[in-house]
């Protein structure tokens, strides 16, 4: 069975780092006591960031703001 490159140890580690960054920055923002951004949008952003072949965390906050923050 062939494993997808998305789930290689390096990609999983990158996904973990991206999630930590996004959750710490956007996961705790509240708007009238309600989370400003959904966990779903944060997880989808992390998945898309990694699956698009990005190899570092650089630019992920801007990527979230450009593509996911507007829809919340």
C-alpha positions as a Markdown table, in Angstrom:
| # | Residue | x | y | z |
|---|---|---|---|---|
| 1 | Unk | 0.0 | 0.0 | 0.0 |
| 2 | Unk | 1.4 | 3.4 | -1.0 |
| 3 | Unk | 1.1 | 6.2 | 1.5 |
| 4 | Unk | 0.3 | 9.8 | 0.4 |
| 5 | Unk | 3.1 | 12.3 | 0.7 |
| 6 | Unk | 0.6 | 14.4 | 2.7 |
| 7 | Unk | 1.0 | 12.1 | 5.6 |
| 8 | Unk | 4.7 | 11.8 | 5.6 |
| 9 | Unk | 6.4 | 12.6 | 9.0 |
| 10 | Unk | 7.6 | 15.9 | 7.7 |
| 11 | Unk | 4.1 | 16.9 | 6.4 |
| 12 | Unk | 2.5 | 15.9 | 9.7 |
| 13 | Unk | 5.0 | 17.9 | 11.6 |
| 14 | Unk | 4.4 | 20.9 | 9.4 |
| 15 | Unk | 0.6 | 20.5 | 9.8 |
| 16 | Unk | 1.1 | 20.4 | 13.6 |
| 17 | Unk | 3.1 | 23.6 | 13.6 |
| 18 | Unk | 0.6 | 25.4 | 11.3 |
| 19 | Unk | -2.3 | 24.3 | 13.5 |
| 20 | Unk | -0.5 | 25.6 | 16.7 |
| 21 | Unk | 0.1 | 28.9 | 15.0 |
| 22 | Unk | -3.4 | 29.4 | 13.7 |
| 23 | Unk | -5.1 | 28.2 | 16.8 |
| 24 | Unk | -3.0 | 30.4 | 19.1 |
| 25 | Unk | -3.6 | 33.4 | 16.8 |
| 26 | Unk | -7.2 | 33.0 | 15.7 |
| 27 | Unk | -8.7 | 30.3 | 17.8 |
| 28 | Unk | -8.9 | 32.5 | 20.9 |
| 29 | Unk | -10.3 | 35.6 | 19.2 |
| 30 | Unk | -13.8 | 36.4 | 20.4 |
| 31 | Unk | -16.6 | 38.6 | 19.0 |
| 32 | Unk | -19.1 | 39.3 | 21.8 |
| 33 | Unk | -18.1 | 36.2 | 23.6 |
| 34 | Unk | -18.4 | 34.0 | 20.5 |
| 35 | Unk | -15.4 | 32.6 | 18.7 |
| 36 | Unk | -14.6 | 35.0 | 15.8 |
| 37 | Unk | -13.2 | 32.2 | 13.6 |
| 38 | Unk | -14.4 | 28.6 | 13.5 |
| 39 | Unk | -12.1 | 25.7 | 14.3 |
| 40 | Unk | -13.3 | 24.2 | 10.9 |
| 41 | Unk | -11.8 | 27.2 | 9.0 |
| 42 | Unk | -8.6 | 26.9 | 10.9 |
| 43 | Unk | -8.2 | 23.1 | 10.2 |
| 44 | Unk | -9.2 | 23.6 | 6.6 |
| 45 | Unk | -6.6 | 26.3 | 6.2 |
| 46 | Unk | -3.9 | 24.0 | 7.7 |
| 47 | Unk | -4.9 | 21.2 | 5.4 |
| 48 | Unk | -4.9 | 23.4 | 2.4 |
| 49 | Unk | -1.5 | 25.0 | 3.3 |
| 50 | Unk | 0.2 | 21.6 | 3.6 |
| 51 | Unk | -1.6 | 20.0 | 0.6 |
| 52 | Unk | -0.5 | 22.9 | -1.7 |
| 53 | Unk | 3.1 | 21.9 | -1.1 |
| 54 | Unk | 4.2 | 24.7 | 1.3 |
| 55 | Unk | 7.2 | 23.6 | 3.1 |
| 56 | Unk | 7.4 | 26.1 | 5.9 |
| 57 | Unk | 5.1 | 28.1 | 8.2 |
| 58 | Unk | 6.1 | 31.4 | 6.6 |
| 59 | Unk | 3.1 | 33.2 | 5.2 |
| 60 | Unk | 0.4 | 31.0 | 6.8 |
| 61 | Unk | -1.2 | 33.8 | 8.8 |
| 62 | Unk | -1.6 | 35.9 | 5.7 |
| 63 | Unk | -2.9 | 32.9 | 3.8 |
| 64 | Unk | -5.5 | 32.4 | 6.5 |
| 65 | Unk | -6.5 | 36.1 | 6.5 |
| 66 | Unk | -6.7 | 36.2 | 2.7 |
| 67 | Unk | -8.7 | 33.0 | 2.3 |
| 68 | Unk | -10.5 | 32.0 | 5.5 |
| 69 | Unk | -11.0 | 34.9 | 7.8 |
| 70 | Unk | -13.3 | 36.8 | 5.4 |
| 71 | Unk | -15.8 | 34.0 | 5.3 |
| 72 | Unk | -16.4 | 33.9 | 9.1 |
